[in-house]
Amino acid sequence: MGTSTSVAVEYILILVLMNNFVALSANTANSDDHMGCIKSEREALLKFKQSLIDHSNRLLSWQGDGCCEWHGVACSNISGHVIKLDLRNPLSMGTNDQHVLGGVLHPSLVNLTHLNYLDLSMNNFTGPQIPSFLGSLQNLEYLNLSSSNFRGKVPQHLGNLSRLRYLDLSANGELDVDDLHFVSTLSSLKLLDLSVVPLVQAKNWLQSINMLASLVELHLGGCFIPHIPLFPKINLTSLAVLDLAGNYFNSTIPHWLFNISHIQVLDLRENSFQGCLPDEMGNLSLVTSVYLSRNKLECKLPETLGNLCQLRELDLSSNAFSGDVSNVFRSLSAGCAKYGLKNLNLGDNSLSGTIPDDLGNLVQLEHLRLDINKIGGLIPVTIGRLLNLRELDLHSNYLNGSIPESIGQLSKLQYLDVASNLLEGIVSEEHFLNLTSLTYLYMIGNSLVFEVGPSWIPPPQLVRIGLTSCKVGPAFPSWLQELRNISILEMSNASISDTIPDWFENISSSILQLDLSHNQIRKSLPKFRESLLPPERVNWRRAIFLDSNMFEGPLTLFPSDVGLLDISNNFLWGNIPPQIGNLMPNLGFLSLSNNHLNGTIPTSLCKMEFLEVLDLSKNQISGRIPQCLKELKTLSAVDMSSNFLSGHIPPLGSLILRSLHLENNSLIGEIPLANWLLLETLDLSQNTLVGEIPSWIGENLQFMGILDLHSNMFYGEIPKQLCQLQLLFILNLANNNLSGAVPSCFINLTAMIGDERSIGNRNTYDSVAWFGFTNSYYRLEEYVDNLLADIRGRELEYTSTLRFLVSIDLSGNDLVGEIPTELTCLSGLRNLDLSGNNLVGHIPLQVGNLSLLESLDLSRNSLSGPIPDSLTDLNYLSYLNLSFNHLSGQIPLGKHLQTLDDSSIYIGNDGLCGPPLHSCEKELPDGGQHVLQGTVEDEADQRQWFYCGLGVGFLTGFVGVCSILYFKDSWRLGLFQLVQKYYDKLLAMVAVKKNQLLSGKSFPVKFRSKTHT
């Protein structure tokens, strides 16, 4: 039996060798005998080359007869046939890279009948779709067309490639796949990657893929798959890698995912999965990596996590998991997971409790993230056992106490972040004893005291330091001079009250971001050197924050690569350097606000082609606004308020301005016509501007949210076009010479309508964010919009709370007519000021509809009639002024209005009565009589004065009559006797009435009329 088998094997081998010999002879006859290159295949490759666009000459070697030596071409050593074509872009930089191949794929490729490997990835082909002739390459085992800008429908002909093992069509976002049936016939397929290929219409996606029993890797991340079946029968018995990230299934996690017994990598990130993480997760005995971040999972974490013996990476971040974090560490450290777990990310959840000492049992940990939770208590001392730890992120929790010195034993630690906790105590040299690998150090937002000796040498690899709000000063830290590669240095609010030493210039060339703001650093600004950036970061612009210190002296220039410079709130004086724009052309954010700078605005600012934010406010700058600012096409926010600027406002063209502040200057003339279509804030108040308010403001500036023109010399009527500004929530036209009526069309200002929640959540502009960094602790610089407003009878400045202010101020004009009832529909109003006009009529009865109103001023008008009872419904009202009108009747009683007991609110309205003014009268039960309503003291006081007046009147009349008779002797004696008699009776009567009043007794008083003053 064995002999016959051997003979059969020898016979088969002979047949195979004879077949190969015949094939080789045929190929040799068809070739030019140049390195085995077959002529027909060479010609096919040349036709293929002619249809391509090759700007970088990647196919320069495609000439001559030896095609097997051409770039990207490989031939069989036996047959000489082309078996491999690899034209992948070697730089892998995407479709905009100059090395990409373009053009179309020529069908001559079908002549490469022995081709089993085709890679055209990372290019930019412009054909309408993946050519269907690729389905004719029957020997293909590897096909990679990823990131090559293919579009249109994926041809079903690809289903003919029965030998295909590897298919990658990923990152072709314009492909159209409405049916994955072609995949089900690829019986040999081991890897399928359709990442970022839209599968919105492919409803049968799982049924088709479920036919691939040999499939090992499946990548469907970012495919916009709308639905995942919850209860299918799965045949993917060989599947080891499953990537379904970024599909937003918005369902619970299907339990069948945890029944795939061979799964090793499970990626379910960003799918809006809800509910709990099932206990069946513990069944994945071979799983090494689980990614479930950025979902909506909740509940407690299952204790079965500790059963995952092969687990190396577990990422559950950015969910809503709750429960005690100590239970998580106990289950992990008690099970077999502790022997291999290297990466644990539980950040951005709702975990509470404390970190237990069991943490020290996870000795293989290299990355530990517990940031953005509710974890309290101490950092355990056992953390010093994690000798393999490279990353420790505990920021944004409630950790308290001091940082354990054992952390200094972690010699491999590169990233340490304990920012935004409740930590306190001293950070000493012991904490850095063996941290020789430390690169990132963040302790921002704690009450730590950074206390090291003058000879301390910090970890030499440190490149990023964040010590904001820690106590570092009062001296400027001398240990910084040892860090020649420092790139990020944040020591804002660090209690430094020193000067910046000269050696700082030596380390300045490596610093990309410096934040020394909110200290008390004195004397001159620091000197900076040009940065020594590596070639891959040549477009990085540096950021320097020196605001809110005590720097003095002239403004010195900084290196040309600085993109953000904030030196506001200091004591700088002198002129802005005339060449600032020429020597710092890369500035995108410049704030010199609140200094003592003078002189004029240099026109070289117009050379800053990247400038987005320019803040020169609160200085002593004079002269005119440069007209060349219209050339800065990126300019988004300009603030030149509170200076001594004069002249006309220049026409600034079609800038993309979002905020313009020129208030509190000496500008004259009219508002120039401008095409600021994106403008949201316009503040020209406190100038000497004239003319009518332009109607084009309402017609063109549809994004306007704040319009402040108060304290100018505008005249004419309020243009009704302002009513078209549906996003307007602050309107201030006070103290001008405006006439006409208050427009009733203000009811169209829909941004002023809403309840407290909708107003607070309003998506309105309040800042221009410019410098966006990747790390969460880098300072995101903003120009925060601001406004001075007369609210509650005093001037208030609004910045970060500006979005909550909804206000109309038309005071100090010559407006006439009645208050439109439509104003009471603006339910979001917090301030309404119509004082100092000539308004007549009644206060609208529906004024109580302004439920959020905090300040109401209608004083100094000619309003008449009663005060509406609905005014008592304004529960937030804290300032009210109705003085100097013609209001009458009783002041409404009850509710919140009673707390406003200042009589000056109502002064100048002779017809008003009731608290806090004098009392009103009431009918007595017996009819016809009236009493003064008020306190016993009020009644006693008034009645006492009445009787005193009655006595004086009687005496005056009596003396007048008797004086005629005085000169008769017979009457003189009788007169004195009579006067004495009545005088004694009057004193006795007053004494009696006084005793009655003091005893608390009341009595009626008759008057001739119903009113009495």
Sequence and secondary structure as in RCSB ss.txt:
>XXXX:A:sequence
MGTSTSVAVEYILILVLMNNFVALSANTANSDDHMGCIKSEREALLKFKQSLIDHSNRLLSWQGDGCCEWHGVAC
SNISGHVIKLDLRNPLSMGTNDQHVLGGVLHPSLVNLTHLNYLDLSMNNFTGPQIPSFLGSLQNLEYLNLSSSNF
RGKVPQHLGNLSRLRYLDLSANGELDVDDLHFVSTLSSLKLLDLSVVPLVQAKNWLQSINMLASLVELHLGGCFI
PHIPLFPKINLTSLAVLDLAGNYFNSTIPHWLFNISHIQVLDLRENSFQGCLPDEMGNLSLVTSVYLSRNKLECK
LPETLGNLCQLRELDLSSNAFSGDVSNVFRSLSAGCAKYGLKNLNLGDNSLSGTIPDDLGNLVQLEHLRLDINKI
GGLIPVTIGRLLNLRELDLHSNYLNGSIPESIGQLSKLQYLDVASNLLEGIVSEEHFLNLTSLTYLYMIGNSLVF
EVGPSWIPPPQLVRIGLTSCKVGPAFPSWLQELRNISILEMSNASISDTIPDWFENISSSILQLDLSHNQIRKSL
PKFRESLLPPERVNWRRAIFLDSNMFEGPLTLFPSDVGLLDISNNFLWGNIPPQIGNLMPNLGFLSLSNNHLNGT
IPTSLCKMEFLEVLDLSKNQISGRIPQCLKELKTLSAVDMSSNFLSGHIPPLGSLILRSLHLENNSLIGEIPLAN
WLLLETLDLSQNTLVGEIPSWIGENLQFMGILDLHSNMFYGEIPKQLCQLQLLFILNLANNNLSGAVPSCFINLT
AMIGDERSIGNRNTYDSVAWFGFTNSYYRLEEYVDNLLADIRGRELEYTSTLRFLVSIDLSGNDLVGEIPTELTC
LSGLRNLDLSGNNLVGHIPLQVGNLSLLESLDLSRNSLSGPIPDSLTDLNYLSYLNLSFNHLSGQIPLGKHLQTL
DDSSIYIGNDGLCGPPLHSCEKELPDGGQHVLQGTVEDEADQRQWFYCGLGVGFLTGFVGVCSILYFKDSWRLGL
FQLVQKYYDKLLAMVAVKKNQLLSGKSFPVKFRSKTHT
>XXXX:A:secstr
 HHHHHHHHHHHHHHHHHHHHHHHHHHHHHB SSTT BHHHHHHHHHHHHTEE TT TTTT  SS GGGSTTEEE
 TTT  EEEEE   TT   TTSTT  EE   GGGGG TT  EEE  S    SSS  GGGGG TT  EEE TTS  
EEE  GGGGG TT  EEE  S TEEE S  GGGGG TT  EEE TT   TT TTHHHHHTT TT  EEE TT   
    SS     TT  EEE  S    SB  GGGGG TT  EEE  SS  EEE  GGGGG TT  EEE  SSEEESB
  GGGGG TT  EEE  SS  BSBHHHHHHHHHHSGGGGT  EEE  SS  BSB  GGGGG TT SEEE  SS  
EE   GGGGG TT  EEE  SSEEEE   GGGGG TT  EEE  SSEEEEEE GGGGTT TT  EEE TTSEEEE
   TT    TT  EEE TTSB  SS  GGGGG TT  EEE TTS   S   TTHHHHGGG SEEE  SS  EES 
         GGGTT  EEEE  SSEEEE      TTEEEEE  SSEEEEE  TTHHHH TT SEEE  SSEEES 
  GGGGG TT  EEE  SS  EE   GGGGG TT  EEE  SSEEEEE    TT   SEEE  SSEEEE      
 TT  EEE  SSEEEEE  THHHHH TT  EEE  SSEEEEE  GGGGG TT  EEE  SSEEESB  GGGGG G
GG S HHHHHT     EEEEE  SSTTS  EEEE  EEEEETTEEEEESTTGGG  EEE  SS  EEE  GGGGG
 TT SEEE  SSEEEE   GGGGG TT  EEE  SSEEEE   GGGGG TT  EEE  SSEEEEE   SGGGGG 
  GGGTTT TEEESTTSS  EEE TTSS EEE S HHHHHHHHHHHHHHHHHHHHHHHHHHHHHHTTSHHHHHHH
HHHHHHHHHHHHHHHHHHHHHHHTT       SSS   
